Amino acid sequence: MGELRPIDTPFVVVGPSGVAIRDRLKGLTSEDEEVLRLVGDHLGRLAGKDLKARCVTGLDHDSDAWAERKRALTLESSSRWAGSITKATHDQWALSRRAQLAHIQGLEAGIKMIAQRLSLPVGEKGSRRAPGGYRTAQERFVKIRRLRVLQDRLERERNDRAAGRVRVVRGGKRLLRNRNHLDAAQLTEAEWRRRWEAERRFLQADGESGKRHGNETIRVTPGGEVSVKLPAPLAHLANAKHGRYVLAATVSFPHRGDAWRDRITANRAVAYRIHEDVDRRRWYVTASWTIPAARIMPLATATVNGIIGVDTNADHLAAWRLDEHGNPVGEPRRFSYDLSGNADHRDAQVRHALIRLLHWAKRHGLNIAIEDLDFAAQSTREKHGRRKRFRKLISGMPVAKLRSRLVSMAAELGITIVAVDPAYTSKWGAQHWQRPLTSTNRKTTRHDAASVAIGRRALGHPIRRRTTPPPDDQSDRRGHRSAQAEPGAREREGTRPHIPGPRTRSDEAGRGANAGNQCAQHRSGHTTEPVQPMLSL
């Protein structure tokens, strides 16, 4: 057996640093929608030009180049619109750089795995920790060619990263590819065009502290009135003073509306984004602002009364409540979700499962322990080979989205999230906890046992239980108790179960009819057999 990899210490996850709320713009007139489209299209073209200019400069970008780009955009919009566009450009460029690094790491993992499997003979079997050689010579030949393709891709990506070159598609690469596959995407050309134009519009403005209602570009009053500062070329469309256009629709922000109203009343910064949902033919406005980082609770405080261990799976969350000593309490719980369908359906399923989990934890007054999962190295197709179902399984688990949503939703209810190392939790949970927790009335699954292992690791207790000694070293010789009672436990000296001895004329010592009689045991101060009293003469 190989050495176990180091296990990281559990830690308390940092809470969210921002808030975003959304409300629908109800009651928009056709004129309002036309103005929003004109403004969004105009600013979208400026955002595309600015993104191109930023990508051209690459790593040579500095504050002077930023100021020059902003001055060029100000002539065609306004100073505040130009600031929002340049900031969004920088965020997009930084996101593309992070995605580029993740792609390079994925290529490196695939190349390493192919090289390892090619070093083994054809047909050699693998193990749980590492795959074996390729099954046939033909498959090995194909993988040799693929190795060369991946190496060329890796070299090209490394050169791009060294030069500061990124490739960005405003509107999304997936939507762009659908243009050539309209039948597969179940779209007409007109429907695709509307989606493409909606995704490429730019209608977002950063907040400014000290300004009226926290934003001068897109302003929302406490009463819900929404107005937009028009760019210079579209100033003739204004229906209010100072080149502003007031929409007929109003918003109220039912969720967190009081917090939002307090901020804009105090003229604190609030950023807004207006966007169109083409499928529903609706317009929405999203308000967002930053919040101070919450004070992190010490791990010992978060686990003082016990914890709820949660095992993340492809279609459900398995949870079990543990006391402060690491013992499972009550029955295991399962919170299912369905990740089929479109993105909105999947997102709703995840949110519904998480809110049920959080409400259950809130009722018991406990925090939650979850695995710090990262399938970046495991989801490569080169490691699992022909196991397409398993590759699809681990690639489809929304670990990043689920974790971020869980942290943000838990902060609203005052619940702390503890992240633990996922190493060996499923294996050791099934090995040491699945069978002891299974009874005639309860069937414990492998996922339930894994949740116990996760909770025990968060509490600082070992997952693995003490193994049973060899028969000759057991204190009871047969039927050793794997979990010893504490010295103060009641009935610890009670009668042990009767276990028949070998088929002889007499039972072994300590296993006869007097096994429960303390005077009949082989102990110091006691006789082994009852002695008849002597008759007095």
C-alpha positions in Angstrom: 0.0 0.0 0.0 1.3 3.4 -1.0 1.8 6.3 1.4 -1.2 8.5 2.2 -1.1 12.0 0.8 -1.0 14.8 3.3 -4.4 16.0 4.5 -5.0 19.7 4.9 -6.4 21.2 8.0 -10.1 22.2 8.0 -10.7 25.9 7.8 -13.7 28.3 8.0 -14.7 29.7 4.6 -14.7 33.4 4.2 -18.1 34.9 3.7 -19.3 36.9 0.6 -17.9 40.4 -0.1 -20.8 41.7 -2.2 -24.6 41.7 -2.7 -26.6 41.6 -5.9 -30.4 41.9 -6.2 -32.6 42.0 -9.2 -36.1 43.2 -10.1 -38.1 43.3 -13.2 -38.8 46.5 -15.1 -42.6 46.2 -15.4 -44.7 48.6 -17.5 -42.0 49.6 -20.1 -43.4 51.2 -23.2 -42.3 50.4 -26.7 -40.5 53.8 -26.7 -38.6 52.9 -23.5 -37.5 49.6 -24.9 -36.3 51.3 -28.2 -34.3 53.8 -26.2 -32.7 51.1 -24.1 -31.7 49.2 -27.2 -30.2 52.2 -28.9 -28.2 53.2 -25.8 -27.1 49.6 -25.2 -26.1 49.0 -28.9 -24.1 52.3 -29.0 -22.3 51.6 -25.7 -21.7 48.0 -26.8 -19.9 49.1 -29.9 -17.7 51.4 -27.8 -17.0 48.5 -25.4 -16.0 46.2 -28.3 -13.5 48.8 -29.6 -12.1 49.4 -26.1 -11.7 45.6 -25.5 -9.8 45.3 -28.8 -7.5 48.2 -27.8 -6.8 46.6 -24.4 -6.0 43.2 -26.0 -3.6 44.8 -28.4 -1.6 46.4 -25.6 -1.3 43.1 -23.7 1.3 43.2 -20.9 2.5 46.7 -22.0 -0.7 48.3 -20.6 -0.2 51.1 -18.1 -2.1 54.0 -16.6 -1.3 56.3 -19.5 -2.8 53.9 -22.0 -5.9 53.6 -19.8 -6.3 57.4 -19.6 -5.9 57.7 -23.4 -8.6 55.1 -24.0 -10.9 56.7 -21.5 -10.5 60.1 -23.2 -11.4 58.6 -26.6 -14.5 57.0 -25.2 -15.6 60.2 -23.4 -16.0 62.1 -26.7 -18.6 59.5 -27.8 -20.4 59.0 -24.5 -19.6 60.7 -21.2 -16.9 60.5 -18.6 -18.8 58.2 -16.3 -19.9 55.9 -19.1 -16.2 55.8 -20.3 -15.1 54.8 -16.8 -17.6 52.0 -16.6 -16.6 50.7 -20.0 -12.9 50.7 -19.3 -13.4 49.0 -15.9 -15.5 46.3 -17.5 -12.8 45.8 -20.1 -10.1 45.3 -17.5 -12.3 42.8 -15.6 -12.9 40.9 -18.9 -9.2 40.8 -19.8 -8.3 39.6 -16.3 -11.0 36.9 -16.4 -9.7 35.7 -19.8 -6.1 35.5 -18.3 -7.4 33.3 -15.5 -9.3 31.1 -18.0 -6.1 30.8 -20.1 -4.1 29.7 -17.1 -6.7 27.0 -16.3 -6.6 25.8 -19.9 -2.8 25.5 -19.7 -3.0 23.5 -16.5 -5.6 21.2 -18.1 -3.4 20.6 -21.1 -0.4 19.9 -18.8 -2.5 17.3 -16.8 -3.6 15.6 -20.0 -0.1 15.4 -21.4 1.3 14.0 -18.1 -1.4 11.4 -18.0 -0.9 10.2 -21.6 2.8 10.1 -21.1 2.4 8.0 -18.0 0.0 5.5 -19.7 2.3 5.3 -22.8 5.2 4.3 -20.5 3.3 1.1 -19.5 3.0 -2.0 -21.7 -0.2 -2.5 -23.7 -2.9 -4.2 -21.7 -1.4 -3.7 -18.2 -4.1 -3.2 -15.6 -4.2 -0.1 -13.5 -5.1 0.5 -9.9 -7.4 2.8 -7.9 -4.7 5.4 -7.8 -3.3 5.3 -11.4 -4.7 4.0 -14.7 -2.8 1.3 -16.5 -1.6 1.0 -20.1 -3.8 1.3 -23.1 -5.9 -1.8 -24.0 -4.8 -2.2 -27.6 -2.0 -1.2 -29.8 -4.4 0.8 -32.0 -5.5 2.9 -29.1 -1.9 3.4 -28.1 -1.1 4.6 -31.6 -4.0 7.1 -31.5 -2.9 8.4 -28.1 0.6 9.0 -29.4 -0.9 11.3 -32.1 -3.1 13.0 -29.6 -0.1 13.6 -27.3 1.6 15.5 -30.1 -1.6 17.6 -30.7 -1.8 18.5 -27.0 1.8 19.4 -26.9 1.4 21.8 -29.9 -1.7 23.4 -28.2 0.2 23.8 -25.0 3.2 25.5 -26.7 0.8 27.9 -28.4 -1.0 28.8 -25.2 2.2 29.3 -23.3 3.4 31.6 -26.1 0.2 33.6 -25.9 0.4 33.9 -22.2 4.0 35.0 -22.3 3.0 37.7 -24.8 -0.1 38.8 -22.9 -2.4 37.7 -25.7 -6.0 36.6 -24.9 -8.9 35.7 -27.1 -12.3 37.1 -26.1 -15.7 37.0 -27.8 -18.1 39.6 -26.6 -21.4 37.8 -26.5 -19.9 34.4 -25.8 -18.1 31.9 -27.9 -20.9 29.3 -27.5 -23.5 31.6 -28.9 -21.2 32.5 -31.7 -20.7 28.9 -32.7 -24.5 28.4 -32.6 -24.7 30.7 -35.7 -23.4 27.9 -37.9 -25.5 25.2 -36.1 -28.9 26.8 -35.9 -30.7 23.4 -36.3 -28.8 21.8 -33.5 -29.4 24.9 -31.3 -33.1 24.9 -32.3 -32.9 28.5 -33.2 -33.9 30.5 -36.3 -31.6 33.2 -37.6 -33.8 36.0 -36.3 -33.9 34.4 -32.8 -30.2 34.0 -32.8 -29.7 37.6 -33.9 -31.8 38.9 -31.1 -29.9 36.9 -28.5 -26.5 38.0 -30.0 -27.5 41.7 -30.0 -28.8 41.4 -26.4 -25.6 39.8 -25.1 -23.4 42.4 -26.8 -25.2 45.4 -25.4 -23.6 47.5 -22.6 -25.9 49.0 -20.0 -24.1 48.9 -16.7 -22.7 51.7 -14.5 -20.5 51.7 -11.5 -21.6 53.4 -8.3 -20.1 56.6 -6.8 -20.2 57.3 -3.1 -21.3 60.8 -2.3 -23.3 61.2 -5.5 -27.1 61.5 -5.5 -28.6 58.0 -4.8 -25.1 56.5 -5.2 -25.1 56.5 -9.1 -25.2 59.4 -11.5 -25.3 57.3 -14.7 -28.1 54.9 -13.9 -30.1 56.4 -11.1 -32.8 54.7 -9.1 -34.7 56.8 -6.5 -36.1 55.4 -3.3 -39.5 55.5 -4.9 -38.3 53.1 -7.7 -38.0 55.7 -10.5 -35.3 54.6 -13.0 -33.5 57.1 -15.2 -30.5 56.8 -17.5 -27.9 59.4 -18.5 -27.9 59.3 -22.3 -24.6 59.3 -24.3 -23.8 62.5 -26.2 -24.9 61.2 -29.6 -28.3 60.2 -28.2 -28.9 63.2 -26.1 -31.8 64.3 -28.3 -33.9 61.3 -27.0 -34.0 62.8 -23.5 -37.3 63.3 -21.8 -36.0 64.9 -18.6 -33.5 67.6 -17.6 -29.7 67.3 -18.0 -29.9 64.8 -20.9 -31.6 62.0 -18.9 -34.3 59.6 -19.9 -36.8 58.5 -17.3 -38.4 55.1 -17.8 -42.1 54.5 -17.3 -41.4 51.4 -15.2 -40.6 51.4 -11.5 -38.7 48.9 -9.3 -39.0 48.0 -5.7 -36.4 45.2 -5.1 -38.5 42.9 -2.8 -35.4 41.0 -1.7 -33.1 43.1 0.4 -35.0 46.2 -0.5 -34.6 47.8 2.9 -30.8 47.5 2.7 -30.7 48.9 -0.8 -33.0 51.8 0.2 -30.8 52.6 3.2 -27.7 52.8 0.9 -29.2 55.1 -1.7 -30.7 57.3 0.9 -27.3 57.8 2.4 -25.8 58.3 -1.1 -23.6 55.3 -0.9 -22.3 53.6 -4.0 -24.6 51.2 -5.8 -23.8 49.7 -9.3 -26.7 48.9 -11.7 -27.0 46.7 -14.8 -30.0 46.7 -17.2 -30.4 43.7 -19.4 -33.0 42.0 -21.6 -34.2 38.4 -21.4 -34.9 37.7 -25.0 -36.8 34.4 -24.4 -39.2 35.9 -21.9 -39.2 39.3 -23.6 -38.6 41.0 -20.3 -36.2 43.7 -19.0 -34.5 43.5 -15.6 -32.3 45.8 -13.5 -29.7 44.4 -11.1 -28.3 46.4 -8.2 -25.0 45.4 -6.5 -22.7 46.8 -3.9 -19.9 45.6 -1.7 -20.2 44.7 1.9 -17.5 44.6 4.6 -15.9 41.3 5.2 -17.5 39.5 8.1 -15.3 38.4 11.0 -14.3 34.8 10.6 -15.5 32.6 13.4 -12.7 30.4 14.9 -12.9 26.7 14.0 -13.2 25.6 17.6 -16.2 27.9 18.1 -17.9 26.8 14.9 -17.8 23.2 16.0 -18.4 23.5 19.7 -21.9 22.0 19.6 -21.3 19.5 16.8 -21.6 20.0 13.0 -23.5 18.7 10.0 -21.4 16.8 7.5 -22.4 17.2 3.8 -21.3 14.9 1.0 -21.7 16.5 -2.5 -22.9 14.1 -5.3 -24.1 14.5 -8.8 -27.8 14.4 -8.0 -28.1 15.0 -4.2 -26.5 16.2 -1.0 -26.1 13.6 1.7 -26.1 15.1 5.2 -25.8 13.7 8.7 -25.8 15.5 12.1 -22.9 14.8 14.4 -22.5 15.8 18.1 -19.3 17.4 19.5 -17.8 13.9 20.0 -18.2 12.9 16.4 -21.1 10.5 16.9 -23.9 10.5 14.3 -27.2 11.8 15.8 -30.7 11.1 14.3 -31.2 9.9 10.8 -29.3 10.9 7.6 -30.9 13.4 5.3 -30.8 13.6 1.5 -31.5 16.8 -0.5 -31.9 15.9 -4.1 -31.6 18.1 -7.3 -31.9 17.5 -11.0 -29.2 19.0 -13.2 -30.9 18.3 -16.5 -32.4 21.0 -18.6 -31.3 24.6 -19.2 -29.1 26.7 -17.0 -32.0 28.5 -15.2 -33.5 25.1 -14.2 -30.2 23.8 -12.9 -29.6 26.9 -10.9 -33.1 26.8 -9.4 -32.6 23.1 -8.4 -29.3 23.9 -6.7 -30.8 26.8 -4.8 -33.8 24.8 -3.7 -31.6 21.9 -2.3 -29.3 24.4 -0.5 -32.1 26.3 1.2 -33.6 23.1 2.5 -30.2 22.1 3.9 -29.7 25.5 5.5 -33.1 25.5 7.1 -32.5 22.1 8.5 -29.2 23.2 9.9 -30.8 26.4 11.3 -33.4 24.4 13.2 -30.7 22.4 15.0 -28.4 25.5 15.5 -25.4 23.8 13.8 -22.9 24.8 11.2 -22.1 22.9 8.0 -18.9 21.0 6.9 -18.4 20.4 3.2 -15.6 19.1 1.1 -13.2 21.5 -0.6 -13.6 19.8 -4.0 -11.6 20.6 -7.1 -12.0 18.3 -10.1 -9.6 20.3 -12.3 -7.1 17.4 -12.4 -9.7 14.6 -12.2 -11.9 15.7 -15.0 -9.4 15.3 -17.8 -10.5 12.8 -20.3 -7.0 11.3 -20.5 -7.1 9.9 -16.9 -10.4 7.9 -17.1 -10.1 6.8 -20.7 -13.2 4.9 -21.8 -15.1 5.6 -18.7 -17.3 8.2 -20.3 -20.1 7.9 -17.8 -17.7 8.6 -14.9 -16.1 11.5 -16.8 -19.5 13.0 -17.4 -20.4 12.5 -13.8 -17.5 14.4 -12.2 -17.5 17.0 -15.0 -21.2 17.7 -14.4 -21.0 18.2 -10.6 -21.5 21.9 -10.0 -18.9 22.1 -7.2 -17.8 25.7 -7.7 -21.3 27.1 -8.2 -22.7 25.0 -5.3 -19.9 26.1 -2.9 -20.2 29.8 -3.7 -24.0 29.7 -3.5 -23.9 27.8 -0.2 -21.5 30.3 1.4 -23.5 33.4 0.3 -26.9 31.8 1.3 -25.5 30.6 4.7 -24.2 34.1 5.5 -27.8 35.3 5.3 -28.9 32.8 8.0 -25.8 33.2 10.2 -24.5 29.7 9.4 -20.7 29.1 9.1 -19.3 26.9 6.4 -16.2 24.7 7.3 -14.2 23.3 4.4 -12.3 20.0 4.8 -9.9 18.1 2.7 -11.8 15.5 0.6 -9.0 12.9 0.7 -10.3 9.4 1.5 -13.6 10.6 3.0 -15.7 8.3 0.8 -13.3 5.4 1.1 -12.8 5.5 4.8 -16.5 6.4 5.5 -17.7 3.3 3.7 -15.0 1.2 5.3 -15.5 2.3 8.9 -19.0 3.7 9.2 -21.3 2.3 6.6 -21.8 -1.1 8.2 -21.9 0.0 11.9 -24.6 2.5 11.0 -26.7 0.0 9.1 -29.6 -1.7 10.8 -32.8 -3.5 10.0 -34.7 -0.2 9.9 -32.0 1.9 8.2 -29.9 1.3 5.2 -26.9 3.5 5.3 -25.4 4.4 1.9 -21.9 5.0 1.0 -22.7 8.7 0.6 -24.2 8.8 4.1 -21.1 7.3 5.6 -19.0 9.8 3.7 -20.9 12.7 5.3 -20.1 11.2 8.7 -16.4 11.1 7.7 -16.5 14.8 6.6 -18.1 15.9 9.8 -15.6 14.0 11.9 -12.7 15.6 10.0 -14.2 19.0 10.6 -14.5 18.3 14.3 -10.9 17.2 14.5 -11.6 13.5 15.2 -10.0 10.7 13.2 -12.2 9.1 10.6 -10.8 5.6 10.8 -12.0 3.5 13.8 -9.7 1.2 15.7 -9.3 -2.1 13.9 -10.1 -5.4 15.7 -6.9 -7.1 17.0 -6.1 -10.7 16.1 -8.0 -13.3 17.9 -5.2 -14.3 20.2 -4.7 -10.7 21.4 -8.4 -9.9 22.1 -9.4 -9.4 25.7 -12.5 -11.5 25.2 -10.8 -14.0 22.9 -13.8 -14.0 20.6 -16.2 -11.3 19.7 -14.0 -8.4 20.7 -15.7 -5.1 21.4 -14.4 -2.6 18.8 -15.8 0.4 20.7 -14.8 0.2 24.4 -17.0 1.8 27.1 -15.9 4.6 29.2 -15.0 3.9 32.8 -18.1 5.7 34.1 -20.5 4.2 31.7 -23.5 2.3 33.2 -23.9 -1.4 32.8 -20.3 -1.8 31.5 -19.9 -4.9 33.6 -23.1 -6.5 32.4 -23.6 -10.0 31.2 -22.0 -10.6 27.9 -23.8 -12.6 25.1 -23.7 -16.3 25.4 -21.4 -17.8 22.7 -21.3 -21.6 22.7 -18.0 -23.3 23.0 -16.7 -26.2 21.0 -18.6 -29.4 20.8 -17.1 -31.1 23.8 -18.5 -32.4 27.1 -18.0 -29.0 28.8 -17.8 -25.4 27.7 -14.7 -23.3 27.9 -14.0 -21.4 31.0 -16.1 -18.3 31.4 -18.7 -19.6 28.8 -20.9 -21.9 30.8 -24.1 -21.3 32.5 -22.4 -19.2 35.2 -20.9 -16.8 32.7 -22.8 -13.9 34.2 -22.0 -14.8 37.7 -19.1 -12.6 38.9 -18.3 -15.1 41.6 -17.8 -17.8 38.9 -15.2 -15.9 36.9 -11.5 -16.5 36.8 -10.8 -13.4 38.8 -8.6 -12.7 41.8 -10.7 -13.0 45.0 -13.3 -15.2 43.5 -13.7 -19.0 43.3 -14.0 -20.6 39.9 -16.7 -23.0 41.0 -19.3 -22.8 43.8 -18.1 -24.7 46.9 -20.6 -26.7 48.9 -20.6 -25.9 52.6 -19.2 -28.6 55.0 -21.6 -30.4 57.1 -21.0 -29.9 60.8 -20.5 -33.1 62.8 
